[in-house]
Amino acid sequence: MNILIVGAAGNLGSPVTKFLMSGPHRLRLLTHKRTLPFDMSEGANVEIVHGDLADRASLPDICAGINCIVYVAGVFFRPYPERFLRLTNTVYAETIVDAALAARVQKFILVSFSHVEEHTTPDTPARGLLNVHPKSSHARTRLEAEKYLFRACQGRGMTPIVLRAGVIYGRNVKLLEAAHWLMKKRLMAIWRKPTWIHLLALPDFLNDVEISIEKDLSGIYTICDDQHLLLQEFLDRLAVHWGCPKPWRLPAFSFYAAAFVCETFATIFRTPASLTRDMIRMGMTSVVAATSRMKRELVPRLVFPTLVEGLTTL
């Protein structure tokens, strides 16, 4: 199978690429400004193409001969995301969907996140709905991309799949690396309000992507592990695992203030923003997902069903 990975050099794209390289498929890797953070294995059946999703004219050649597209592109650590996410999260996704349809691609897998359905709890878990109204820009613009994918594929020959992943953790995941660094410096803090999260170990996420490519599936899948827990508990358990002090508990307003400072500094000095107010807005939203469809159609058992097993991946 010929697979195009869009965003192949990104935080999630690079582990997806490295994982699929060991399989039987032929990969075409679409990168923009970043380079792959690892060396290509000798003789790997991989083609690297540099392109820009803003350049519509270049996309027909990029999609030519492709059977399946895995879309993991996105921009996260940039200040004031509400100013650009409509373009990078939604319009760029719409553009590659249109090019894929024109090139007669058979399957399109859009990697999304469970925060698209906000304020879900153990009593009212996320169920893969489209008629929701998230407040954060990241979630709202990704939801718009999901909706466009399903509309565009209706009555056409391309199968749409959306993987709404929980909070992915594992080695070389940037958010976890940042948390580890902050904990070692005794700078890590979290708000006091209990916030539910649903996790997914990186190896299980990669398995889910591969299975989605190979199986005859369609629709939205919420992919998370077997045990939701509080964000505060997750961070405390990470601290114990790493031998670091547990995070400070601070009032919510202090995180918005810190994010404002980060965004202002990043804007003035043209650096990445390690924290934005939209990240805080999304992070303070409880997210718990129902995984019955995942277990029924995608994967019945995870390799790392809870954080107890998953800590070995860090």
C-alpha positions in Angstrom: 0.0 0.0 0.0 1.2 3.5 -0.8 0.8 5.8 2.2 1.2 9.6 2.3 2.0 10.9 5.8 1.2 14.7 6.0 3.2 16.3 8.8 5.7 13.4 8.8 8.4 15.4 10.7 6.2 16.7 13.5 5.8 15.7 17.2 3.4 12.9 16.3 4.3 12.5 12.6 7.8 11.4 13.3 7.0 8.5 15.5 4.2 7.4 13.1 6.8 7.5 10.3 9.4 5.6 12.2 6.9 3.0 13.2 5.4 2.4 9.7 8.9 2.3 8.2 9.3 -1.2 9.7 6.2 -2.4 8.0 5.4 -3.6 4.4 4.0 -0.3 3.1 5.6 2.3 0.8 5.7 5.7 2.5 5.7 9.1 1.0 6.6 11.7 3.7 5.4 15.2 3.3 7.4 17.7 5.3 7.5 21.5 5.3 10.2 23.3 7.3 11.3 20.5 9.6 13.5 17.6 8.8 13.0 14.1 10.1 14.6 13.8 13.6 16.1 10.4 12.8 18.2 8.8 10.1 16.5 6.8 7.3 17.3 3.1 7.4 19.3 1.9 4.4 17.1 0.6 1.7 13.9 1.9 3.4 11.0 2.1 1.0 10.5 5.8 1.7 10.2 8.9 -0.4 10.5 12.3 1.1 8.8 15.3 -0.5 9.0 18.8 0.7 5.8 20.8 0.2 3.5 23.5 1.5 -0.2 22.9 2.1 -0.8 26.5 1.2 0.4 25.7 -2.4 -2.6 24.0 -3.9 -0.9 23.5 -7.3 1.7 21.2 -5.8 -0.7 18.8 -4.1 -1.9 16.7 -7.1 1.6 15.4 -7.7 2.1 14.8 -4.0 -1.1 12.7 -3.8 -0.6 10.9 -7.1 -0.5 7.1 -6.7 -1.4 7.2 -3.0 -3.8 4.7 -1.5 -4.1 6.1 2.0 -3.3 9.5 3.6 -2.5 9.8 7.3 -2.9 13.5 8.4 -0.9 14.4 11.5 0.0 18.0 10.6 -0.6 20.8 13.0 0.9 23.8 14.7 1.0 23.9 18.5 3.7 26.0 20.1 3.1 29.3 18.5 1.7 32.4 20.2 -1.9 33.6 19.7 -3.2 30.4 18.0 -6.6 31.9 17.5 -5.0 34.1 14.8 -3.8 31.3 12.6 -5.5 28.0 13.5 -8.4 28.5 11.2 -5.8 28.3 8.4 -3.4 25.7 9.7 -6.0 23.3 11.3 -8.9 23.7 9.0 -8.1 25.2 5.6 -4.9 23.2 5.1 -6.8 20.0 5.9 -9.6 20.9 3.5 -7.0 21.6 0.8 -5.4 18.1 1.1 -8.8 16.4 1.3 -9.8 18.0 -2.0 -6.5 17.0 -3.6 -6.9 13.4 -2.3 -10.4 13.1 -3.8 -9.1 14.4 -7.1 -6.3 11.9 -7.0 -8.7 9.0 -6.2 -7.1 8.2 -2.8 -9.1 5.4 -1.2 -8.7 6.3 2.5 -8.1 9.4 4.5 -7.1 9.2 8.3 -7.3 12.4 10.2 -5.7 12.3 13.6 -7.6 14.5 16.1 -8.0 14.6 19.9 -10.7 13.8 22.4 -10.8 17.5 23.5 -13.1 18.1 20.5 -15.9 16.9 22.8 -15.4 19.2 25.8 -16.6 18.8 29.4 -17.0 15.0 29.2 -16.8 13.0 32.5 -17.0 9.4 33.6 -20.8 9.7 33.7 -21.0 11.4 30.3 -18.1 10.3 28.2 -17.2 11.4 24.7 -18.8 9.2 22.0 -17.4 10.5 18.8 -20.0 13.2 18.1 -19.8 16.0 15.5 -22.7 18.2 16.8 -20.6 19.7 19.6 -19.3 23.2 20.3 -15.8 23.3 21.8 -14.5 26.6 23.1 -10.8 26.3 22.6 -9.4 27.3 19.1 -7.4 24.1 18.8 -10.5 21.9 19.3 -12.9 24.0 17.3 -10.7 24.2 14.2 -9.9 20.5 14.3 -13.6 19.8 14.6 -14.2 21.9 11.5 -11.7 19.8 9.6 -13.4 16.6 10.7 -16.8 17.9 9.5 -15.4 18.9 6.1 -13.7 15.5 5.7 -17.0 13.6 6.2 -19.0 16.1 4.0 -16.4 15.9 1.2 -16.3 12.1 1.2 -20.0 11.6 1.2 -21.0 9.6 -2.0 -17.3 9.6 -3.1 -14.8 6.8 -3.3 -12.6 7.9 -0.3 -13.2 6.4 3.1 -13.0 9.0 6.0 -11.6 7.9 9.4 -11.0 10.2 12.4 -8.9 9.0 15.3 -9.7 11.2 18.4 -6.8 10.3 20.6 -6.5 10.8 24.3 -3.5 12.5 25.9 -0.6 10.7 24.3 2.4 10.0 26.5 5.7 8.2 25.9 9.3 8.9 25.1 10.1 12.0 23.0 6.6 13.5 23.4 7.2 17.2 23.8 4.6 17.9 26.4 6.0 15.1 28.6 9.6 16.2 28.1 8.6 19.8 29.1 6.9 18.5 32.2 9.9 16.4 33.2 12.2 19.4 32.8 10.0 21.6 34.9 9.6 19.0 37.6 13.4 18.6 37.9 13.7 22.4 38.3 10.8 22.4 40.9 8.9 24.7 38.5 6.0 22.4 37.6 2.6 23.6 38.7 -1.0 22.6 38.1 -4.4 24.2 38.9 -6.4 23.0 41.9 -9.7 22.2 40.2 -9.9 18.5 39.6 -9.7 17.8 35.8 -10.4 14.5 34.2 -8.2 13.2 31.4 -8.0 10.0 29.4 -4.6 8.8 28.3 -3.1 6.7 25.5 0.4 5.3 25.5 2.4 6.2 22.3 2.9 2.6 21.3 -0.8 1.9 21.4 -1.5 5.0 19.4 0.9 3.8 16.7 -0.7 0.4 16.6 -4.1 2.1 16.2 -2.9 4.1 13.3 -1.4 1.0 11.5 -4.6 -1.0 12.1 -6.7 1.9 10.8 -4.6 1.9 7.6 -5.0 -1.9 7.1 -8.6 -2.6 8.2 -11.8 -1.8 6.5 -13.0 0.9 8.9 -14.9 4.2 8.6 -16.1 7.0 11.0 -14.9 8.4 14.3 -13.0 6.4 16.8 -12.2 7.7 20.3 -8.9 5.9 21.2 -7.9 6.0 24.8 -6.8 3.5 27.4 -8.9 1.6 30.0 -8.6 4.0 33.0 -9.4 7.7 33.1 -7.9 9.6 35.9 -7.4 13.1 37.2 -4.8 15.3 35.5 -3.4 16.2 39.0 -3.0 12.5 39.8 -1.3 11.8 36.4 1.3 14.5 37.1 1.8 13.4 40.7 2.5 9.8 39.5 4.9 11.1 36.8 6.8 13.0 39.5 7.1 9.9 41.7 8.2 7.8 38.6 10.9 10.3 37.7 12.0 10.9 41.4 10.9 14.6 41.2 8.9 16.8 43.6 5.2 16.8 42.9 3.8 19.8 41.1 2.7 22.9 43.0 -1.0 23.6 43.2 -1.8 27.2 42.2 -5.0 29.2 41.4 -6.3 29.0 37.8 -5.7 32.7 37.0 -1.9 32.3 37.5 -1.8 30.0 34.5 -3.5 32.4 32.2 -1.1 35.1 33.4 1.9 32.9 32.7 0.5 32.0 29.3 0.1 35.7 28.5 3.7 36.4 29.4 4.9 33.4 27.3 2.8 34.6 24.3 4.0 38.2 24.6 7.6 37.2 24.9 7.4 34.7 21.9 5.7 37.4 19.8 8.4 40.1 20.6 11.4 37.8 20.2 9.9 35.5 17.5 10.4 32.3 19.5 8.1 29.3 20.1 5.5 29.8 22.9 5.8 27.0 25.5 2.4 28.0 26.9 -0.6 29.7 25.4 -4.0 30.7 26.9 -5.7 28.4 24.4 -3.6 25.5 25.7 -4.8 26.4 29.3 -8.4 26.7 28.1 -8.2 23.3 26.5 -6.2 21.7 29.4 -8.7 22.8 32.0 -11.5 21.0 30.2 -12.3 17.5 31.5 -12.2 14.8 28.9 -13.2 11.2 29.3 -14.0 9.0 26.3 -16.1 5.9 25.6 -13.9 3.3 24.0 -16.4 0.5 23.2 -16.3 1.1 19.4 -12.5 1.2 19.5 -12.4 -2.2 21.2 -15.1 -3.7 19.0 -13.8 -2.6 15.6 -10.2 -1.4 16.0 -8.3 -3.2 18.8 -9.9 -5.3 21.5 -6.9 -5.1 23.9 -4.2 -2.5 24.4 -0.6 -3.3 25.1 -0.6 -0.6 27.9 -4.2 -0.6 29.2 -3.4 1.8 32.2 -0.8 4.2 33.3 0.6 1.4 35.6 1.9 -0.4 32.5 2.4 2.7 30.5 5.0 4.2 32.8 7.5 1.7 31.4 7.3 3.6 28.1 8.8 6.7 29.7 
